[in-house]
Amino acid sequence: MVYQLIYYSRNTVDGSDREMLTNLREILAKSQHNNSRDGITGYLIFDKTWFIQILEGDRDAVTTTYQRIATDPRHSSASILNTRDVKDRLFPNWTMAGALRTPEMQEVYLEHGIGGAIDPTRLTSDQVVRLALDLHQFEQNKRLRHAS
Ligand SMILES: Cc1cc2nc3c(=O)[nH]c(=O)nc-3n(C[C@H](O)[C@H](O)[C@H](O)COP(=O)(O)O)c2cc1C
């Protein structure tokens, strides 16, 4: 079994879109480094106001990582949405994937009933999982289009 933890938190780092993107890239780079060491995979949704993250791996590793993340001053009020044991990883090949919400992704958000601002307090963990999988798929398809 794989332990899965989903939480949301409020971004505390203000700035331009470019600065937001830089912020996210720094977080992802560090996450990928640490998570590959710790056997953690997952996805980070960032809509500029909120972070919503899926962490999956061994229970101890996920718990330790979450405790470290929760004290990071780049966000505040981290709240766990759900923890559970699941059979398989959702993102087995991604030590931490993620994307900044951009206008081109609007269609994906809309498909999930999110037209305006995200309200993570009203999301279920299953909705988060489906949104993350679709956002990830969207990004992957974009990469393929650009590569061909
Ligand atoms: C929204 C958010 C998500 C993060 N996700 C991860 C993560 O998945 N793994 C991780 O190791 N650090 C993550 N971090 C960074 C940690 O808070 C912390 O800065 C980092 O783990 C410290 O690593 P170090 O002790 O190697 O410097 C995240 C930070 C933020 C703000």
The ligand as an SDF file (V2000), in Angstrom:
LIG
                    3D

 31 33  0  0  0  0  0  0  0  0999 V2000
    3.8780   24.4090   -1.3860 C   0  0  0  0  0  0  0  0  0  0  0  0
    5.1730   23.7480   -1.0420 C   0  0  0  0  0  0  0  0  0  0  0  0
    5.3910   22.4140   -1.3940 C   0  0  0  0  0  0  0  0  0  0  0  0
    6.5810   21.7640   -1.0830 C   0  0  0  0  0  0  0  0  0  0  0  0
    6.7490   20.4420   -1.4140 N   0  0  0  0  0  0  0  0  0  0  0  0
    7.8680   19.8000   -1.0300 C   0  0  0  0  0  0  0  0  0  0  0  0
    8.0450   18.4150   -1.2940 C   0  0  0  0  0  0  0  0  0  0  0  0
    7.2150   17.7470   -1.9200 O   0  0  0  0  0  0  0  0  0  0  0  0
    9.1860   17.8320   -0.8530 N   0  0  0  0  0  0  0  0  0  0  0  0
   10.1490   18.5140   -0.1850 C   0  0  0  0  0  0  0  0  0  0  0  0
   11.1600   17.9190    0.1910 O   0  0  0  0  0  0  0  0  0  0  0  0
   10.0300   19.8320    0.0550 N   0  0  0  0  0  0  0  0  0  0  0  0
    8.9160   20.4890   -0.3500 C   0  0  0  0  0  0  0  0  0  0  0  0
    8.7930   21.8260   -0.1050 N   0  0  0  0  0  0  0  0  0  0  0  0
    9.9410   22.5510    0.4770 C   0  0  0  0  0  0  0  0  0  0  0  0
   10.0290   22.3570    1.9670 C   0  0  0  0  0  0  0  0  0  0  0  0
    9.1310   23.2150    2.6100 O   0  0  0  0  0  0  0  0  0  0  0  0
   11.4550   22.6990    2.4740 C   0  0  0  0  0  0  0  0  0  0  0  0
   11.8230   23.9890    2.0530 O   0  0  0  0  0  0  0  0  0  0  0  0
   12.4710   21.7210    1.9430 C   0  0  0  0  0  0  0  0  0  0  0  0
   12.0120   20.4210    2.0190 O   0  0  0  0  0  0  0  0  0  0  0  0
   13.7550   21.8670    2.7550 C   0  0  0  0  0  0  0  0  0  0  0  0
   14.6930   21.0130    2.2090 O   0  0  0  0  0  0  0  0  0  0  0  0
   16.2050   21.0250    2.7270 P   0  0  0  0  0  0  0  0  0  0  0  0
   16.1470   20.7450    4.2090 O   0  0  0  0  0  0  0  0  0  0  0  0
   16.8650   19.9500    1.9260 O   0  0  0  0  0  0  0  0  0  0  0  0
   16.7540   22.4100    2.4080 O   0  0  0  0  0  0  0  0  0  0  0  0
    7.6070   22.4940   -0.4150 C   0  0  0  0  0  0  0  0  0  0  0  0
    7.3970   23.8350   -0.0760 C   0  0  0  0  0  0  0  0  0  0  0  0
    6.1990   24.4580   -0.3960 C   0  0  0  0  0  0  0  0  0  0  0  0
    6.0110   25.9130   -0.0310 C   0  0  0  0  0  0  0  0  0  0  0  0
  1  2  1  0
  2  3  1  0
  2 30  2  0
  3  4  2  0
  4  5  1  0
  4 28  1  0
  5  6  2  0
  6  7  1  0
  6 13  1  0
  7  8  2  0
  7  9  1  0
  9 10  1  0
 10 11  2  0
 10 12  1  0
 12 13  2  0
 13 14  1  0
 14 15  1  0
 14 28  1  0
 15 16  1  0
 16 17  1  0
 16 18  1  0
 18 19  1  0
 18 20  1  0
 20 21  1  0
 20 22  1  0
 22 23  1  0
 23 24  1  0
 24 25  2  0
 24 26  1  0
 24 27  1  0
 28 29  2  0
 29 30  1  0
 30 31  1  0
M  END
$$$$
